[in-house]
């Protein structure tokens, strides 16, 4: 049984009262007198906490509210021995996260509060909610319509809740690109340059941005705002080109940036932007950060003094690479804010392998370079279908790197905070990247989502991977069979990290791979008995698909607003229907109504070279059909 820590209001600093009462919903901390007395004392350096025990009393000495709560998390993980002192130092003034709320999954306010409590006990002191159009704007009915947009009162409620936990909530929006979900509405035709970018120079563009910034200024106490502006590859190549002719990307970007920064100033906010386009426009547009990029002096001079640059990098595994690009940012302007990544995008589960490979060297480089701010992004590319709660395990790991915490104590902290052990939670991560004899970077072409979305009859992903990595699919089938058996004991459980959902994923992936292997073998031999056996397996696959749809619905509605679920249900409903179509095709073949199955024949007719180059994407649109979707 967990030790219950008792604290008393009269001897506890007032700044911690609300936080401790909020945390009592989740961890064994209670107001009153009891066996283990919990005391707090301000006075440590900023970012520092010390936990010491003397008899039946545990004292946390801290620098700020977030340090006190990190110290509480340390005590909850393991009550120190008598007279033992545990000291921890956060090596950054800002340790934060950015959660993508724009790719269908918009987390519920109450679930976000649980996240905030977890983050506080991990030691985080900043959170950004990435909202492209998923926050409501006054007099803009099409902005975020049917997308689950946060109301102003919801954002203000979250802001207050986070503040009481020592967490700064910062608006994270877009004011140039990544606005395709908004710009598809005819109501925004006058501010559209391309399908994803705003029209620079158009007065109505800045009227809209002023509304965006004003709403954020009103809802959030923080005087900082992230205004985006990343990945604007087609900037100026749409209506802008028709209206104003050709201008360089730098000219358009700096013109727009000056106006947006001025809007932020008028609302009393200090903006930050993603820094990648400064490097792209001056170098290789196909490289996120080109070290050799030549940035003109006039562009460097046009970067306002009251603008911060965010250097995002989720891929590098060498400390020296980060150090080199940090120095390039210093040459461009000043110390950047670092954005690393806890991998959730294009994944069904938190991507442990790539997170650990990139976060650790990034943190080491930032410490060596003396950067003061770092945060970890969690993107939802392709529909936000990751079981995002599993990413808390990655955030626990990232925090441990920033505090220098030993992985041994991380197990206990994760259990105390999330109610499930660190290693047990990571079991679901084995859904990603089953083993290959020869892998490209992290086996990125055999992600579990690609296997899930691949059409059962066309099998484009199946054939392409088989051509590039012969023998992969039997190993993947065995991997998922074994994982499904391991996860089976979690069926029916309702844990903080939804391992019952992982079990449903592994079972369908195992069955789907087995189905395709048997289908190809039976079809190539035209063995009637084997074809009948494959046909007999179709109802089971349909049932597993329906089971997974129910699982997705359960974990989605537990965590998110209902908007966006429809996209997943369309995909899974389509997959179910394609399994049924495979059954129809087999039945017609066996009855002599058809001489062949055209989808299978087409794949068999392609050369190995063609199949090896067939790989298009890990995204649903590139896997479900080569046709119009």
N, C-alpha and C positions, 0 to 999 in steps of 0.2 A: 504494500500500500504506500502511495506517495506521501511524503512528509508534507503537512500543512503548515505553511509559514503564516504566522499571525503578526499583524502590525497595528499600531495604535496611532490615531490621528494626531493626538497632542504631541507626540514625539517624532512625527514624520514631517518633512518639509511639505508645505502646502502644494507646491508645484507637482507633487507625485500622487496626491490623493485621488484625483479623477482616474489617472492611469491605473493605479492599483485596483480600484473598484471595477474598472472595465476589464482588466485582465483576470479578475476573479471568475468571470464567466468561462474561462478556458483552462486555467491552471490553479493548483491548490494554494491560493493566497487569500487570506480572509482577514477582515478587520476584527480586532478583539485580542483577547489574551489566550495563549495556548502553550503547547509544549516547546515549540521552537519560535523564538521571538525574532522578528525581522526588523532591523533598524537601517536607516539611511542617513548618510552624512555627506553634505556637499563639501567640496574643497579639493578634489583631485583636479589634475590638469584636464582641459577639454579633450574629449575622446578617450579618457582613461577611466577605468573602474577597478576597484579592489574589493574582493570578497574575503572576509575573514570570519572565523568562528571562535568564539570563546564560550565554552560550556554550552548552554542551551540558547545562546544568542548568536545570530548571524548578522553581520554589519556589512552594508554595501557603501563604499565611499566612491563618489562619482563626480564627474566634471559637468555634465548636463543631463537633462531628462533621459535622452536616449542612452547615455552611458549607464544611468541607474538601472534601466530596464534590461540592457545587455547583462549587467551584473546579476540581476534577478534571474535571467535565463541561465546564467552560469551556476547559480545556487540551486535552481530547480533541476539542472542536469545531474549535479552531484553535490550533496551537502559536504562542505569541507570538513576535514578532520579537525579536532580541537586544536586551536592556535595555528592552524594552517592559514596561509594567505595566498589567494589566487589573484594575480594582477593581469589585466589585459589592456592593450592600447590599440585603438582604432587608428590606422596609419593615414587616414584621410579625413579632412574636415567634413566632407560630404560623402556619405556612402548610401547610394540610392538604387532604385529600380525604375524601369519604365515598362508598363504593361500595355500591350496593344489592345485597345478597345474599339478598333475600327474595321477588323476583318471578320465581321458577323458576330463575334462573341463579345458582348457588352456585359461585364460582370455586375451582378446585383449589388446594391448598396450594402445589404447586410453581410453578404459574402466578402465583400471588400473590407468590411470592418474586421472580419476574422483574419483576413490576410494582413491587415495593418497590425493586429495584435501579434501575429507570428513574426512579422518583420521587426517590430519593436524588440521582441525578445531575442532576435538574431543580432540586433545592434544597428539596424538601418535607421537613417534619419531623414530620408528624402524619398518621395514617390512621385512619379509622373504617370498620368493616365493619357495614353496616346489616343487622341480623338480627332480624326479628320473632319467628319461631319456628324459625329455621334454625341453632340451636345446641342441643346436647343438654343436658337437665337430668336429674340423678339422680332415679330413681324416678318419672319422667314419660314413659312409653313413647309417649304420643300427641303429645308436644311435638316437632314437626318430623318426625313419622313420614313416610317416603317423600318427604322434601323435601331430602335431602342435607345435613342439619344437621351443623355442625362439632362434632366431639368436643372435649372439654376439652383433650386432649393436642395436637390440631391447633392450637387457639387459642394454647396456650402455646408451641408451636413457632414459630408466626408472630410472637408477641410477642418472643421471644428474637431471632429473625432481624431483625425491624424495629429493635429496640434497638441492635443492632450496627451498623446503618446510620444511627444518629442519629435514628430515627423513633419517635415515641411512638404506640403502638397503643392506641386507646381503644374500649371497648365502646360500641356504639350499638344500643339495644334499644327495645322499646315496653312500657310499663307501664300503658296505659289503652286506647288505640284501635289501629286498624290490626292487629287480631289475629284477623281473620276466618278465616284458614287454620287457626288453632288452635281457635277457638271453634266451628267446625263439628262438632267431635267431641263426641259425647254425654258423654264423660268430663269435659268442662268445663262442663256445664250449670249447675252450682251457682255458677259465677263469671261467668256470662254476663248482661250487661244487655241489649245489643242484639246483632245478628249480628257486630258488629265491635268492641264495647267491653266492658271488664270491669265487673263489678258493684261499684260503690263502696260501702264500708261493710261488705261481706261478709268475715268473718274469713278464709275460705279464699282469697279474692282476695289477701290480704296474705301468707298462707303461700306461695302460688305466687310472688308478686313477690320474697319473701325468697329463694326458691330461685334465681330469675333473677339477682338482685344478688350473691348469694353465689358463684354460678358465675363471674360476670364478675370479681369481686374475686379469686377464686382463680386464674383463667387469665391475667389481665393484670397487669403490674407497675404500670401507671398507676393513680393514685389518683383519676382522673376517670372519670365515666361519663355517657353520654347516655341518658336514660330516656324520650325521646320526648314523648308526650302531645299530638301535633298532630292537627288535623282531626277532632276528636271532636264532629261536628255533631249527632249524635243522643244525646248523653250524657244519661242519666237519663230517657229516653223509652221504655224497654222494661220489664224486670222491676223496675228501680229504682222506676219510677212506681207499679207495682202494690204494691210492698212498703213504700215510704216516702212516697209521694205526690209532689206537684210541688215541686221546688226549682229555683232558678235555676241556670243553668250555672256561674256564678261560685261559688255555694255548694258545688256538687258538686266542681268542679275544685279549689278551695282545700282542702276537706276531704281529698280524695285526695292532693293534693300534699304536705300536711303529713305524712301517713303514709309516703309513698314516700321523702321526704327523710329521715325518721327512720330508715327501713330502711338507706338509704345511709350515714348517719352510723354506725350500728352496725357496718357493714362497712368503715369507714374510707375512704369514697369521697365525693368532692364531685360532686354531680349537676349536669347541665344539661338543659334542656328546650327544645323548640321553643316560640316565644313567641306564635304566631298566635292561640290561643284567647283570650288576654287581650283582644285587639283585637276578635275576632269577637263574643264574648259581650256586649261593650259597644257594638257598632255594627252594621255590615252583615255578616250571616252569609255573604253571597255574595261578599265581598271579602276577599282574603287579609289585607291590613293596611289597615284603615280609619283614615286619619289623623285623622278627626273622632271616632273612638271615645271614648266617655266611660267611663273606668275608675274605679269607685268607690274612695274612699280606703281603705275596709276591705280591698279586694282588694289594693291597692298595699301596705298594711301587712302583709298575709298572705304576701307573697313572702319566703321565708327569706333571710337574709344570705349563707348558704353555698350558694346556688343561682344558677347562671348561666343567662341567657336567650340563646337562639340565634335571631337574626333571619334567617329564610330569605326570599329574594327572587330569583326567576329571570326576572322579566319586564320590569323597568323599564329604560328606555334613557336616562333623564335623571339626571345626577349630583345635582341638587337634590332629586329625589324620595327618593333614598337618604338624603341628609343630613337631610331632614325626619323620616324614620322612625327614623333613629339617635337623633335628639334626643328623639323620643317614647319610645324605650326608656330613655333616660337619665332622663326624667321619671318613668317607671314604676318603675325600679329602679337600674340602673347601666349601664356600657358593655356592649353586647351582643357576643356572638361572631357574626361575619357568616358566613352560608352563601349563597354564590352557586351558580350551576349551570353545569356543562359538559353540554350537552343531549344526552341519550341516550334519553330516554323517548319512547315512541310513535314511535320512529325505527328505521330499519334500519341507519343509519350515524350517526356523530357529526354533530350539527347545528351546522355552522360558523357559519352566518349569525346565528342567534339567540344563540349563545354569545358571539361577538365583539361583538354589539350590546349585550349586557347586562353582561358581565364587565368590560369596560374602564371604563365609568362607575361601576360598583360599586367597583372597586379605587380609582379616583381619589377617590371620596367617602370611603371608609374611611381612606385616607391623610390626606385633609384633616381628617377628624374625629378622627384620632389613635387609631383602634381598633388593638388589639394582636393580634387573632386573626381569621383568615379561613380558610374552607375551601370547597371546591368539590364539590357533590354530583353524582352520576351515578345517576339513577333508572332503574328497569326496568319502569315501568308497562306493563301489558297483556301481560306475559309475558317480559320480559328478552331480546327477540329482537334487540336492537342488537348489531352487531359491536363489543363493548366495547373491544377493543384499539385501535380507531380513536379512542377518546376520549383516548388518551394524547397525540394531537396537540392536542386541546383543552386538556389539562393542561399541555402545553409552552407553549401560548399564554398560559394563565392565570399560570403561573410567570413568564413574560417580563414580563407586566404588573406583577407584584408586585416584580420586580427592576429594572424599567425597561430591560429588554434590547431591543435593536434587532431588528426582525424579520429583518434580513439575517443576523444571527448565529444566529437561531433555526433556520434551515434546516440549518446545519452541526451544531448541537447535536442536533437531532432525528435526523439521519443517524448521528451518532456513538453516540447512546444506543439508538435503536430499530432501526438498520440500514436505514432507509428515509428518503428525504428528506421534509421537511415538506410541500412543495407536492405531491409525488407521492402522499403519503398522503391529502391533501385531495381527490384526484380522486374518491375514493369518496363524499365528501360531496355531490357533484353528483347523487347518487341522490335526495336530498331536494329537494322544492319545485321542480319544473320551472317555467319562467317563465309568469306570468299577465299578461294585459294590465292587469287590475285585481286587486290583491291585498288581502286583509285582512291582519291582523298576521302577517308572515312567511309568508303563504300557507298558514296553518295548516290550511285545509280541503282541501289537495291534497297532503298528505304521502304519501310513497311507500308506507308501510304501509297506508294507506287504500285505495290502488289495488290493492295485493296482496291484501288480505283481502276486497275487494268481490266479491260473488257474480257469476259470469260471466253468468248469465241474469237475475237480478233487477236487478242494476246500480243499486242505490239511490244509492250514492256517485256513480256515473257520471252518472246523470240529474240529480241535485241540483247537481253541480258544473257540468254543461253548462248548466243553467238560469241559474245565477248568473254564470257566466263563459263565455258563448258563444265558441266557437272555441278553447277551451283544449286539447281532446283532440288535435287534429292537431299542435299545437305540442309537446305532451307526447310524442307518438309520435316526432316528429323528434328531440327532446331525447334520449330514451332510445336511439334508433337510433344517434345520434352517440356517445353515452357508451359504449354497448356496444362499438362499434368501437374506441374509445380504450382500453377496459379489456381487450379481447380478448388483447392481448399478455401479460397477466398470468396467463392460464390455465395451470395446471400449476405455477405458482410457489407457494412456501411462505414467505411473508414474515411479519414480525412483525405487520404490519397486512394483513389478508387481502384483498388486491385481487382475487384469484381469486374470492372469494365475491361481491365487488361486481360482478364481471363476470357471474356467474350471475344476480344480482338484476336488473341492467340488461337482460339479454337476455330474461328472462321478462316484465318490465314492458313492454318494447317490444312483444313479441309479444302480450301480453294486450290492450294498448290497440288494437293493429292489428286483432286479432280482433274486438273489440267494435265498432270503427268499421265494419268490413266487414259484420259481422252485421246491424247496424242498417240500413245502406244496402241490402243485399240483401233483407232482410225487408220493408222499406218498399215496395220495388218488386216483391216476389215474383218476382224474376228467378231463374229456375231455374239458369242457368249460374253466377251469382254465389253462390247458395246452395250449390251443389255445391262450389265453390271454398272456401267457408267451412268446409264439412264436411270437406273434404280437409285443412284446416289443424289439425283437432283432434288427431290423433296427435302432431304436432309440439309442440303446447302441453302435452299429457300428458307428453311426453318432457322438455320444459324444466322442468316442475313436479317431475318425479322427479329431474332434475339438481340443481335448487335444494334439494330435500330432502336429497340426498347432501351438498351443499355446507354446508347448515345443520348437518348431523350432524357433518361433519368439523370445522368451526370450533367447534362447541359442545363436542365431546369433547376437543378440543385445549386448551380453556380452562376448561371447567366440569366439575363432577361430572355424571353422566349424568341425574340426576333433573331433571325439567323439560323434557327433550328430548321426552318423550312428548306434551306439550301442543302443541309445534310440529309434530310429526309428525301429530297428529290434524288440525290445521288444514290442513296441506299435503296430507294424504291426502284431506281433504274437498274441497279445491280441485281436486285431480286428478279426483275423482269427479264434480264439477260440470261440468268440461270434458267428461267422457264423457257426462254427461246432456245437455249442449248438443248433442253429436253425435247422440245418440239422438233428441232432439226434431227436429233437422233431417232426419234420415233418415226419420222418420215423416211429417213434413210433405211431403217430396219424394215419398214413396211413396203419398201420398193417405190415409194412415191417420189423420191429424189435419188439421183445417182451419187451425189456427193454433198459435202458441206462446203459451200463456196468460201466462207471465211477461213476455214482451215486450209483449203487448197491454195488460197492466195499467199498465205505465209510460207507454205511449203515450196512455192514457186520462186521465192526470192533467194538470191545468192547470199552466202555467208557475209560477204563484204557489205552488201546492202543492209542486211539485218543488223550488222554491227554498228551501222551508222543510223539506224532507225530511231535510236533514243532521242526523244524530243524534250521531255520535261518530266518532273516528278509531280506536276500539277494535274489536277483532275481533267481539265480541258484537253490536255495533251495525251491523256491515257484512255479516257472513256470512248473517244471517237476521233477519227481524223476529219470528220464532217463538221457541219455547222451545228453548234449547240446553242 
